[in-house]
Amino acid sequence: YILNALDSEILYELFSAMGEQRLVTFTARGQRITALPCKIYIGTQTGRQYLLAWSLASGHFFFCRADLMDKVKAEERFEYPAEFKSRLDDFCSHTWGVTGNSNHHLDHLEMTVLVGPNDEHIVERLLREKRCGRVEQLEDGQWRFMADVYDALEMLPWLRTFTGRVTDLQCTDP
């Protein structure tokens, strides 16, 4: 995406800070933020780049769009707390896209789909395309996808691709 060329300098600073295990300070929407950069995500629909970072002030993970960031500056080195890596892995295992943060509760979603005898590709899609969660066979032709995510609304475009096959859909977020 050509629009991301404008963010190259920001991404360079973020990747450098990640490699050197440094905190960064940046401005986003007029707010000055100091955080530990963890990962860069790229949105599948828009191609926008997002920083997954850990806020020292709140102790939570959050996402920030790279094109909304200004004046990224690497700060001092940061020693990870002992449990940091497991907290990061746990957070990432409950993200579907690039919204939500570890300050929110998890939404539980379950979708049951009907798979005909010649439609094994549907099961393959469930297994291949799920970003988190798990898939299990219930009985002949019935398969269930289950996930606990920070923002179940992000899953809606993917869930819609199973229209006509969904026999049950439940979520703790109505």
Sequence and secondary structure as in RCSB ss.txt:
>XXXX:A:sequence
YILNALDSEILYELFSAMGEQRLVTFTARGQRITALPCKIYIGTQTGRQYLLAWSLASGHFFFCRADLMDKVKAE
ERFEYPAEFKSRLDDFCSHTWGVTGNSNHHLDHLEMTVLVGPNDEHIVERLLREKRCGRVEQLEDGQWRFMADVY
DALEMLPWLRTFTGRVTDLQCTDP
>XXXX:A:secstr
 GGGGGGHHHHHHHHHHHHHTEEEEEEETTEEEEEEEEEEEE TTT  EEEEEEETTT  EEEEEGGGEEEEEEE
EE    TTHHHHHHHHHTT SSS   TTS  EEEEEEEE  TT HHHHHHHHHH SSSEEEEEETTEEEEEEEES
 GGGGHHHHHTTTTTEEEEEES  
